[in-house]
Amino acid sequence: MQPGSRIYVAGHLGLAGSAITRALKGRGYGNLVLRARSELDLTDRAVVRALFAKERPEYVFLAAARAGGIMANKTYPAEFIHDNLAIQTNVIDEAWRAGVKRLLFLGASCIYPRDCPQPIRESSLQTGPLEFTNQAYAIAKIAGVEMCWSYNRQHGTRFLTAVPNNLYGPGDNYDLESGHVLAAFIRKFHEARTSGAKSVTLWGTGKPRREMVHSDDMAEACVELMELPDARFDKLVASDPASPQPPLINMGWGEDYTIKELAERVRAVVGFRGDIQWDSSKPDGTPRKLLDISRMKAMGWSPRISLDDGLRSTYKDFLSLPLRSGEGGGEG
């Protein structure tokens, strides 16, 4: 990409998309195509086609998605699979039709089997059953990986999937029903502290392990991938007939924590002094999903933002925003 390249960031107001937009602007990219959900319905094929015809982007970051924690996935599986399939299908197909030079599609770590060897390598895709609590979302994301791969093979496109682990950071959704694990924790502990509650109840046993990666670290990795010279980028998207592998690459922190440990870290940042109760009648989700990020590190990238620093900046972001409504779990 060049500073004047026409770049479309789909989902630029979300957690991932806003971080990518910040990273692009920080590196001097100013010719950005940005549309809010209220302006552009990505599930509408005609609307997406009109956008590509008018704006003619050269590069696309596909960060738009319907996402959430366990509660949201459990409650709205139909919306999770329908909306994500529609968004991916429309954007990827129109990118091909418009002659986009490169597209980066954001996958999710739940695309990997529930019980696969740790840390999880990219080659683990479709080697076993998925975690049921987010299966609809995961299947939609796997379809996006396959779509990028299929278009590369048939049409010669250069579409790549990046697979970040659990994201957190400024711009997160702090809704208790649809938010991710750390965002939900931040809100729960904050509300408990301000109300003077003596305890907070969290979902599950607290035993599963999660790897967290700050959205700004993820964004820097995504931009660096799109800035690669053609020869290096093409190696990532090319399919070897002798050993075919989909065009995807993992992003993470390189270390994981139990949910209990994460809760304690958030409690310390927020300043809540009460007890934590665990509701073991609620689902835990996948026992562990630590990603193997050796391929990304071999390209010169490493995450920079520590968990404690990231939690402090995320809590500051939370305090600056009006609260969204919502009740229930969302630890995911």
TASULTA-V808813 format. One record per backbone hydrogen bond with DSSP energy under -1.0 kcal/mol. NH is the residue of the N-H (numbers start at 1). CO is the residue of the C=O. E is the energy in kcal/mol with one decimal. If there is no record, write none. Layout:
((NH	CO	E) (NH	CO	E))
This chain:
((5	2	-2.3) (7	31	-2.1) (8	59	-2.8) (9	33	-1.9) (10	61	-2.5) (14	11	-1.4) (18	14	-2.6) (19	15	-1.2) (20	16	-2.2) (21	17	-2.4) (22	18	-2.2) (23	19	-2.4) (24	20	-2.5) (25	21	-2.5) (26	22	-2.5) (27	23	-1.1) (28	25	-1.5) (29	24	-2.5) (30	3	-1.2) (32	30	-1.3) (33	7	-3.4) (39	36	-1.4) (40	36	-1.6) (44	41	-1.9) (48	44	-2.1) (49	45	-2.6) (50	46	-2.1) (51	47	-1.9) (52	48	-2.2) (53	49	-2.2) (54	50	-2.1) (55	51	-3.1) (56	52	-1.8) (58	6	-2.6) (59	6	-1.8) (60	102	-1.9) (61	8	-2.7) (62	104	-3.1) (63	10	-1.7) (63	61	-1.2) (73	69	-2.4) (74	70	-2.7) (75	71	-2.1) (76	72	-2.6) (80	76	-2.2) (81	77	-2.2) (82	78	-2.6) (83	79	-2.3) (84	80	-1.1) (85	81	-1.9) (86	82	-2.4) (87	83	-2.7) (88	84	-2.4) (89	85	-2.5) (90	86	-2.4) (91	87	-2.5) (92	88	-2.6) (93	89	-2.0) (94	90	-2.2) (95	91	-2.1) (96	92	-1.8) (97	93	-2.3) (98	94	-2.1) (99	96	-1.4) (100	95	-2.7) (101	58	-2.2) (102	58	-1.2) (103	158	-1.6) (104	60	-2.8) (105	160	-3.1) (106	62	-2.1) (107	162	-3.4) (111	108	-1.8) (112	109	-1.5) (114	129	-2.6) (120	290	-3.5) (124	121	-2.1) (125	122	-1.5) (127	124	-1.5) (135	132	-1.5) (138	134	-2.5) (139	135	-2.8) (140	136	-1.8) (141	137	-2.2) (142	138	-2.6) (143	139	-2.2) (144	140	-1.5) (145	141	-2.0) (146	142	-2.5) (147	143	-2.3) (148	144	-2.3) (149	145	-2.2) (150	146	-2.9) (151	147	-2.5) (152	148	-2.0) (153	149	-2.2) (154	150	-2.7) (155	151	-2.4) (156	152	-1.1) (157	151	-1.2) (160	103	-2.9) (161	247	-2.8) (162	105	-2.5) (163	249	-2.9) (165	251	-1.5) (168	213	-1.1) (172	169	-1.2) (179	175	-2.2) (184	180	-2.7) (185	181	-2.3) (186	182	-2.6) (187	183	-2.0) (188	184	-2.5) (189	185	-2.9) (190	186	-2.2) (191	187	-2.8) (192	188	-2.1) (193	189	-2.4) (194	190	-2.6) (195	191	-1.7) (197	192	-1.9) (200	275	-2.0) (202	277	-3.0) (204	279	-1.9) (209	287	-2.8) (210	257	-3.3) (213	166	-2.8) (215	168	-2.6) (218	214	-2.2) (219	215	-2.4) (220	216	-2.0) (221	217	-1.9) (222	218	-2.2) (223	219	-2.5) (224	220	-2.4) (225	221	-2.0) (226	222	-1.9) (227	223	-1.2) (228	225	-1.1) (233	229	-2.5) (234	230	-2.9) (235	231	-1.1) (237	233	-1.3) (238	234	-1.9) (248	246	-1.7) (249	161	-1.9) (251	163	-2.5) (257	210	-2.3) (259	208	-2.2) (260	206	-2.3) (262	258	-2.3) (263	259	-2.5) (264	260	-2.1) (265	261	-2.0) (266	262	-2.4) (267	263	-2.7) (268	264	-2.0) (269	265	-1.8) (270	266	-2.6) (271	267	-2.2) (272	267	-1.4) (275	198	-2.7) (277	200	-3.3) (279	202	-2.9) (280	278	-1.1) (282	279	-1.8) (292	120	-2.9) (297	293	-2.3) (298	294	-2.0) (300	297	-2.0) (301	296	-1.5) (310	306	-2.7) (311	307	-2.7) (312	308	-2.1) (313	309	-2.1) (314	310	-2.1) (315	311	-2.6) (316	312	-2.0) (317	313	-1.8) (318	314	-2.4) (319	315	-2.3) (321	318	-1.3))
